[in-house]
Amino acid sequence: MIPRTAPTGPAQALTDALAAEYAAIWAYGVIGVHLTEAARTAARAAEAAHRARRDTLILQLSSGGGQVPADRAGYALPYPVTDRASALKLAVEIEERAAGHWRAALAHTTGADRNRALAALTDCALRATRWRRTAGVTPVTVPFPGRQI
């Protein structure tokens, strides 16, 4: 997964968020294989949301003349994902990590970029809450989403 470091400005904050989106998309490919029915549908929707956010960031960063980092061929998972329980655990973790990158972007962005970062943070936090509920994890919510990672 992508470690979070302190961004040095708006472009770096958005580039870091893009890396988190790449990792989330990759992780959902692993997650979805171990889920069925409604949870698999939720994983597909989550992956689609991260893909849409990735595409928006790529367009934004490339139109600003900045360097857009390439996606990696693969990512190291924090633990083996071999069943439903470990897939749900990873789903929670990937959303918390993505939320952490978007939370970090808040301090370095303004205007429309800050609004997008806040919307992304909120989206990730809500999705993490849904995954916790699906997994039977308590508490279902956490204070200050994105802060723990």
Secondary structure, DSSP 8 states (H G I E B T S, - for coil): -------SSHHHHHHHHHHHHHHHHHHHHHHHHT--HHHHHHHHHHHHHHHHHHHHHHHHHHHTT-------S----SS---SHHHHHHHHHHHHHHHHHHHHHHHTT--HHHHHHHHHHHHHHHHHHHHHHHHHT-SSSS-SSTTS--
